[in-house]
Amino acid sequence: MTSDAAGDVDPDSAAAVEDARPLPAPAADAAAAAGGVAAASASPRKRRASSGSADSPRKRSGAEAAAQDAGAASEPAVGPEGAAGQQAAGSGPAAAAAAAATAVAGDELPGAEAAAVADGLTPAQRAQSLKHTQIAANRNRALARRAAAEAAQPGAPPLRLSSLLVEPSWRLALAPQLGLPEAAAGGDGGGGGGGRAAGSSSAPAPGSLSVLEPFLAAEWGPGRKRVFPPQPDIFAAFNACPFDQVRVVILGQDPYHGEGQAMGLSFSVPRSCRPLPPSLLNIYKEAQADLGWADRPQHGDLTSWSVQGVLLLNTCLTVRQGEANSHAKRGWEPFSDAAIRALSQRRRGLVFLLWGKPAQTKAALVDRSKHHVLEAAHPSPLSASRGFFGCRHFSAANKLLAAQGLEPIEWRPT
């Protein structure tokens, strides 16, 4: 599984991938909508990972500042799962804030803030860009919650998995797997597609989500065990980390299968989760030794990695409660493979950190002439002493990013 859901069942279950240089952004972002109405943002997000970015963050109005603050701090809690639609929270303060946040436009910062840095952004621009990424992540999460809530209503059509992956850049990159025409792939995530390859009227594309939907519909049925993570969080890794901003991908196997652990990001657990999973503790132990932290983080929420461009991806995105690998070989692996291939083919300079043998098998999907691959043992207590401890992958990845003129990852979670 991802990391050791409730106790490291699989010692070789995770891998990490880092990406450095983004492609051009999609023409427009999908916008959140209040009351079920979607609107498109008129400007692309700032691409923090680009070493030659010409985009400049803009001044915030008072309303936008309030929306940003609310979006970062007012995410509603996800409720318990229902029989047909588990943990589908509706709109609320976060959805409204996220909708307002999508009005981000592109005004220039004052010329006084023009100190050059390696990635082509001033410190003020970088801080502003990070805020925009966090706002977009909050907006995407609100949209996914709305889609799950709508599908849970009596008489509603069955949930389409593609409606939960709402980040426009990933919808474009994975349009065939989502069953979307590429021209519509950058939309607001509502309605989803039929799961067939774009432009195809017959067989689904490799990795099509339509293959998974009947299986998951049965898993979410009455009287069945719960499925983790909650529906709105299934694609959290994609919704929090746009395709063209990915710089690191940490690849796990499947989500944690314990109550209150899985949040859609590999190795990560909600901030309130205690105790921390053993593999995550070992990740912190290695990072502390590698980077010289005075102490280890007290929580396990790695969201701050995601918004910096770390794709925390599991090869299987769902799991049955208490049953590790229970959703393996049901269709998730071809989908996650498609995501890795898209990054390998359409990006350059990524750093793939592959921890453990299952993760290292994914190296075959990576073009090593374009990307960097670092390998080590899995951080599980069963294998960490056989090559994970001492691998120094965190500092090594940052050096590879810096060599490309890119800002390093701040690995200490905030």
N, C-alpha and C positions, 0 to 999 in steps of 0.2 A: 504494500500500500504506500501511500504518499510518503509518509514517514511512518513511524510505528504506531498506528492507531491503537491507542490504549495498550501499548506495550511491545512495539517492534516485532510484529509477527513475521515480517520478511526482512532479513538483514540486507538484501540487495534491492531496494525498491525505489531509489531516487536518482535523478540526474539533474545537472544544471546546465543551462545554456545561456550565453550572454551575447547580446547583439549591440552593435555600435552605430552603424551609419544608416539613417532613415531614408526611405524613398519619399517622393513627393506626397504631400498630404492629399486626402480626398478633397474634392471641390467644396464640400460643405459638410458640417456636422449635422447629425440628427438632433432635433431639439425636443426637450420634454414638453408635455402638454398638460394643462390643467383641465379637468373635466373631460378627458379623453380626446382632446384636440391636439394634434401634433403640428409643430411648425419647424421649419429648417433654419439653422443658424446661417448667417450670411458670410461668415468668414472662417477659414480654417484655424485650428488651434495652433499655438506656437510650438515648433518642433525642437524641443530642448536638446535632443541628442545630435542634432545636425551640426557639424563643425563649420559649415558655411552658411548658417541660417540668415536669411535677410529679413525674417519676420521680427517685428518689434512689438512687445506687449504694449497695451494701451492704458491710459489713465482710467481709473474706475470712478463711476458715479457713486453717489451715496447709496442708491438702491442696489447697485451691483455689489458694493462692498458688504452690505447687509446680507445679500443673497449668498455671497461667498462664505461669510461667517456662519450663516445658518446652515448652509450645505455641508460644511465641515463638522458642525457640532450638533446638528439636530436630526440625525438619521433615526427614524422610528425603529423600534424593536420589531423583529419578525415574530409573528405569532405562531402558535402550534400548527402543525399540519392538519388539514382536513383529509377526508377519504379521497376526494378527487383532486385536490390541489393543496399540497402541504405547504404550510408556512407562507401563504400568499398574503402579504401585507398590502394594504391599499395605499392611496395617496395620503398626503399629510404635509406637515411642515417641510420635511426633506424634499418631497416631490415638488412642492411649490418653489422652494429655494432652488432646487435643481433646474426647474423650468426657467426661472428668472436668470439663472447663471448662464444659460445657453445664449444669452444676448451678447456674449463677448464679441467685441469688435476689435479693430486694429489700430488705434491711435498710437502715436509715437510717444516714447518717454522723452523727458527733457534731455537736451544734448549734454548737460552737465554730468549725466550718469553714463559716461561713455568709456570707462576704463576697459581696455581690451583684456580678454581672458582667452584661454586655450580653445574653448568651444565656440568662440565667436559671440558670446553673450556677455553683457555687463553683469555684475552681481545683482543689480536691481532687476534686470531682465530675467535672469535665471530664477530669482525668487518669485517674480510675477508668473513666469511660465509654470513653475511648480504648483502655484496656486490654481492656475487654469487647469492643469492636469487633475488636481484633486477635485475641482469643481466638476469636471467632466466625469470623473469616476463616480462621484455622488449622484450626478444626473443619470448616468447609466444604471446605477443600482436602483434608483427610484423608478426608472422605466421598466426594468426587469420585474420589480415588485408589482407594478401596475399590471403588466402582462399576466403574471401568475394569478393576481387577484381577479382579473377579468375572466380568466379561464375557469376559476373556481366557482363562478356564479351559476346558480341553477339554470339549466337550459343552454349554457354557453357551449360553443364548439370545443372539441378536445384541444388541450394545450399543444401548440406547436413549439418544439424546442427552439426553433430559430427565432421565435419571438422573445426569448430570454437573452440572446446574444445581440446586444443593441449597439455596441461600439461600431461606428460607421466604417473605420478603417479595416477592422476584422471582417465585417460583413462583406466588404469589397474583396478582401484577400481570400475569403472562404465561401464566396458566392455559390460555387457548384455544390459544396457540401451542405449549404443552407437551403439549396433549391431556389436561389434567387437569380433573376437576370442581373448581370453586372450593372446595368444602368439604374436598377432599383436597389442595389445592395447597400448603398449609403443612407438608406432611409431611417426611420425612427425606430425600427425593430418591431413594430406592431404587425401582427398578421402573419409573419413568417414565411412562407413559401412551401412548396410541396415536397421538397427534399430531392428533387431531380436536378441533374446537371443543368446549368444555365444553357438554354437553347435546346435542351434535349426533351424528347417526348416519350422516351422509352426507359432504359435502365437508369437507376440512380447513379450519381457520380460516386467514385471511391470515397468512403468516409461519410456518405450522406447520412444526415441525422434521421431521415425517414426510416432507416433500418431500425433505429433504436426506439422509435415512438411507441409501437405496439407493446414491446417488452416493458418499457417504463410505465405505460398506462396501466398495465396489469400490476406492476410493483406498487403503484400508488393507489391501488384499489382498496375497497373496504376490507378490514380484517387482516391486512398484510402488515408486516413489520415496517417501521419507518424507513425512509430512504434519506441518506445524507449526501451532500448538504441540502439545506432548504432549496426549493425550486428557484427562487430569485438569485441564489448564489452559485448555481451550477456553473455559469460562465463568468464568475467573478474575475478570474485571472485575465480574461480577454477584455472585460468591461472596464477594468482598472488600469490596463496597460495597452494603449493603442499600438497597432502593428508597426507603425513607422516610428514609434518612440522606444521600442524594445531594445534594451542593451544587454540584459541578462535573462536567461530562462533557466529556472531551476525545475527540473523534471522529476516529479514523483510518480508513484505507481497508481494508487487509488486513494480516495479521501479517508480521513480518520473515520472509524465506524462507531466511536463512542458518542454518547449523548453530549451535546454542547461543544463538540470539538471542530468538526468540519465547517469551513467557511468559504470553500471554493478556491483557496490559494494553497498550493502544495507546501507542506511543513508548517503552515501558519495555523494558529488557533485564535479564537476571540480573546480580547484583552483580559476578560474576566476568568478565562479557563485556568483551572488549577487541578492537579499539578501539570507542569509543562511536560509534553511528550519527551521520552528519552532521546530520540534522535535530534529533536530541536535543541535540547540541552547540550548535546555534543556539538551541534553546529555553533552554538554560542561559545562553547569552550574553545573550539578551534579559532573562531573569529577573535576571541579575547587574546589568545596567544599570538595570533598572526598580526593583529592590528594594535595591540598594546592597550586594550580597554582596561580601565581601573577596576571595573566590576562587570558582571553580566547583567543583561536586561532582566527585569522582573516580570515581564509579560511576554506573550508569544505571538502578538499580532504583527505580521510582517507587511502590513499595508503600505508602510512608508517605503519599503523596497519597490512595491509595484508602481507607485506613482513616480519613482525615479527611473523606471524602465526595466524593472526585473520581472519577467514573466514567470510566475509561479504556477507551473502547469502540471497537472496530473495526466497520465496516459489514459486512465479511466476517470470520468468526472462524477460518477455517482457510486454509491455502495449501500448495501442493505445493513441495517443496524446490527452490530455485533458479528458480522460475517465478512471478514477481510476477503477482498477479491471476488465478492459475490456478483459483481457486474462486469467482471473481466470477460473478454471474448464475446461480448454482446454487440459490439459495433463502435465502442468508444475509441479503441486503439487506432483504427484507420482514420478517424477524425483527427485525433491528436497528431498522428503522423502527417496528415495533410497540412496542419499548422506548422510543424517543424520544417517540412519541405518548402512551404511558402516563404518562411523566413530565410532558409538557406538559398533559395533561388533568387529572391527579390531583394535581399539585403546583402550587405557586405561588412566584413570586419567584426562579426559577432564572436563572442567568447562562449563556447559551450563547456560548461562544467558538468561532467558526467560522473556521478557518484554511484558506484555499484554496477554489477553486471547487467541487470535489466536496462538501466539507463545507457550503459555503454553500447548496447545493441543498436541504439538510435543513432549512433555515430555514422552508420551507413547512410542515413538520410542527409548528412551534412557534407557540403562541398568544402573539403579542407584546403583547397586552393584559395578560397575566399574568406574562410573563417578560422578561428582558433579553437582547438579542442583540448581541454584539460581533464584528466581522468584521475579518480581516486576511489578508494573503498567507500562503501555506504556509511553514513554516520550512525547507523544503528549500534547499540552497545555490543551486538554480536560480531561486528566487523570493524568498528571505528579504529581500534588499535592496530588493525592490519593495513593501514595506509591512509585513513582519513585524517587522523591526528598528524599534524606536521605537513600536510599538503600545501598549506599557505595559499589556497586558491583565491581567497578574498583579496589579498594584496596583489597576487599575480594578475587577476582579472583587471584590477584598477590600473596596473602598469600597462596592460595591453590597451585599455581604453585611452590612457594618457598618451601613449605612443601615436594614437590616431588624432590627437588634439581634442579629445573628449573629456568631459568632466567625470571624475571617478564617482563610484557609488558610495554614498554614506551608509555603511553597513549596519551601524548601530540603530536598531529600531527606535522610532520616536513615538 
